[in-house]
Amino acid sequence: MMNIRIIFLLLLAMLIQVSTYAQKESVPEKGFVSWLPAAKWEDALLSGNGTMGAMVMGNPFEETIILNHALLYLPNEAPVIPPDMTPYLDEIKRLSFEGKYQEVAELGVKIWKDAGYGKKKWTDSYVPAANLTIEMPASNVKNYRRMVNYETAEAVVEWTDQNGTFSRKTFVSRADGVVVTQIKGTAPINAQISLHQHPHTWEQNGLIDSLIKKTQTNIESDLMHYHVEYAKPHSHSPDGYDGLLKVINKGGEVSKNEGCYKIKNAQEVIILTCIEPYKGTNEESLLAIQNRLNNAGNNYNILLERQINSHGELYNRVSLKLNITEEEKEMTSETLVSKVRDGTSAGIMQRQFEAARYNILCSAGTNPPNLQGIWSGTWTPPWSGDFTHDGNVEVAVSNLLNGNMPELMMAYFDYHERMMDDYRINAKQFYGTRGIHVAAHTSTHGFNNHYDETWCMEYWNGGAGWTASYFYDYYLYTKDKEFLKKRAFPFMNEALMFWEDFLTIGEDGKFIVVPSYSPENNPLERRWQNCINATMDVMIIKELTRNWISAAKILGLSRKEIQEKEEFLGHLPDYQISKDGVLREWLWDGFTDNQAHRHASHLYGLYEVPDQDILESEVLQNAAKKTIHERMKIRKMYQGGEMAFGMCHLGFAAVNVKDKATASEILEYLSRFYWTNSMATTHNPGNLFNMDISGGFPSLITRMIVTSRPEYITVFPALPDDWKKGEITGALARGNIKIKRIKWDDRQVKIQLLSKNKQKVTLEIGNSIQLTNSKVNGAKYKVKDGKLLLDLDQDKMVEIEITL
C-alpha cells in the first residue's frame, strides 16, 4: 500500500511539473502576463488591426470585450465652414505690430461670434462601438492569468475552477478583418453571448440620448445583428453602424433567446465579430461584413496562421535585445509597472519597447493612431480622443518609418488627403490664400472650428507644413519616386503656396509671420498666445521650402521655378539666441521665453532631420542644448510632467545634438512613469490613457542607437552608458537603407547594412568609439575625419566590424 501511495505521489508531482512547464512555455516570448482582471477599461488587454480594436477586460465568468472602429467618432455638432476673416486681416496685423495682442485675441473670438458660430466647437468624440459580453457559470477560480502575445495580437484569459481549465483567446485579424474569439476548456463550455451598447454613466444620459437615435440587437439568419442610428449625423460622419456576430460551436447545442446566443456543453466555441459604419443605406456595408465573416472559415488555427503572416510579419521586422535578465522577463505587468517607478533598467526598456511597438501597429491602418490609438472605453474621452496635429499624432507615427513599417504611414497620408477640400477652405476663409491650412484638432472633418481667446489655435498655421514633412520623409526612407511625384510633391506644393500668399514682407526685406502661434505657449509678458514670428513657424517654412527645392530637382522642374523658391527662402528671418543663451521661441522684440512649459515647439528643427541652419552652426547647437535643459527643469519637478509626447520631442532634439546624458534622462522618465498594467501608455504620469509615447518611446530608443539624415548615418549618437551590451535588427535609415543588425558589447561593434540603391553614405560612430581597428566587407570605403565614407552597391550586404 505504501509503495502504491509513493508511486501515486510521484506521478502527481510529475504531472504538476509537466503542467507548470507547459504553462511557462505558453508565456509569449514577446508580450506580458498579468495576474488580475482589469478593474477599469484603461487596464484592458489590447488587440487591433488598424481598423477595429478590442479591449478585453479579462473577467473569467462575466467577460466584456469593448469593440472599437477607427471611423466611429460620435457626431455631435455639424462642421461649419470658418467665417471669412480676410476683411479683418489688415486690422489683425496692425494691432499685432502695435503690441495689442489682447485686442487681436478678442477680435478673433468676436469675428466668430458675430458670424453666428456660437461657442468654440470641439471635434466629434471617439467612442466605443459595442460591448461583446460572454457569461459563463461562476465557480471558484484558481491559477488565473491573462496575457497578450505581441506577435499574434492574441489577448488571452486563462483560469482553472472546480469544473476544469479554460482559455479564452481574442485577436483582431489584420488578414481577415474580423475580431476572433475562441473558448476552449477541459470541461464542456456553457456560455451566453451578446452584443450591445457600451454602458454610460448617469451624467452622460442626456448626451447619449441626444446623439444616438436607435440601438437594436436581434438574431437573423444565424447572425447576431447590432444596429445603431445616429441622431445628428452630418456630411462628414457616418449615419450609423452595424455589428454582426457569428458563433461557431464544435459539439454541444446553440440556442437563441432574447437577442443572445446560449451555448450548452460545447467542446470549442469560436466567435467572429465585425463592425462597419454606413452612410445612407447600410445594405452594402452589411453585405460586406457578412461576407467577411463567412469567408473567414471556422478553424482558429488557420485564422491565427493568417494573422501571424500579416500582423506578425510586420511586428517582427524590428527586434531589440538589451541584456534582459530572467527576472525582468518573468515579471507580471503589474510587477513591472510598480517596480519601474523606483528605477528602470535596459531589460525593462526592452519590454516597454516591444509593448509600445505593438500598440502602434494595432492602431494604424484605416487612420493613423488618434490620442487613444484605436481604443476607447468612455463616451467622453479627453480632447475628444481626436487627431491633435500640433504634436500628438506626429509622435504617435514617429516609429513607423525608422521602425520598418512604412506601409502603415499610408493611413496618415490617406487621412490628410481625404481632408484636402476642407484644408483648402480653411486657407481661403482665414487668410484668402491658395493652398491648405491644417487645423490643430480634427476627427471626422478637417475644418478649423477651434477658436478661442487664450488658446487661439485659429492662428496656428504650421500644421500643413509639418504634415508635408512626413510626406517627404517617406520618400527619403523609401526612395519611392512615384509617391514623391503623385502624392508628396502635390501636398508639399499646396502647403508652400499658403505661405507664399500669407507672409508679410518687412522693411528689412525679411518675411514676417503675422498672426503667428507657438503651440501652446505664451510669452511671459501676457497670457494671450497669438504672436508674431513664432520660431516654429519659421522652422517649418524653411524645412518645407528646402524639401520642395530638393523634390523639384528630383522631379525635373525648371531652373526658374527652383530659383524662385531659393529667393523665397532667402527672405526668411534668422534664428535668434536670447541673452540667456537659449533659442528664442519668438523672433520678435517684446516676447520673453516662458521656459516652464510642456511644449518646446521652437526645437521643431531638431525633431526629425536637423534644420540646416542648426546643423551648420555650433553656436545654435549649443543654444538648442541649453533650451532642452531649461525645458527639462519643470519636467523634473513633476516626474516628467504632463503631456508625455513633449518629452519625446525633447528626446529627439537631444539625440540630434548628441546630448547623450539628457536623452538618457528623458528615456528614463518615459520608462518609469507612463505605463498602465496592460502595458498601454499614458499622457501624464500614472493617468490618462494615451498612445502618443507608444510611438515616441521605441522611436527614441531606435534613434539613440542609430539615426540618419540624407546620405548620413550616425550609430550610437546617444547610447546610454549602462547599455554595455545589446542588439537591434531591422530598423530603417533614410536613403532606403535597412539596418540589418547593430550588435555591440564591451569588445566589439558589428554593423550590417543593406542599401536598395547605389549611393555614397557617410557613417559616423558615436559613444567615443574610434575606427582605428575596423573592418569593412561589401563596400569600398575610406576613413576621413574619424568617419567611414562608404560606396554602397544596390542590394549588397555591407558588414562593418569594429574592435574596441
Helices and strands as residue ranges (DSSP letters): H 2-25, E 31-34, G 41-43, E 45-48, E 52-56, E 62-69, E 73-74, G 86-88, H 89-97, H 101-114, E 125-126, E 130-135, E 142-149, E 154-160, E 165-172, E 179-196, G 202-204, H 205-211, E 212-220, E 223-230, E 240-250, E 253-257, E 260-278, H 283-295, H 300-307, I 308-312, H 313-315, E 319-321, H 326-330, H 333-340, H 346-363, G 382-385, E 387-388, H 392-396, G 406-408, H 409-418, H 420-431, E 441-442, G 457-459, H 463-478, H 481-483, I 484-488, H 489-502, E 504-505, E 511-512, E 516-517, E 530-531, H 535-555, H 559-570, G 601-606, H 612-615, H 618-637, H 644-656, H 660-673, E 682-684, E 687-689, H 692-705, E 706-709, E 712-715, E 726-729, E 731-733, E 737-744, E 748-755, E 759-765, E 774-777, E 780-784, E 787-792, E 797-803
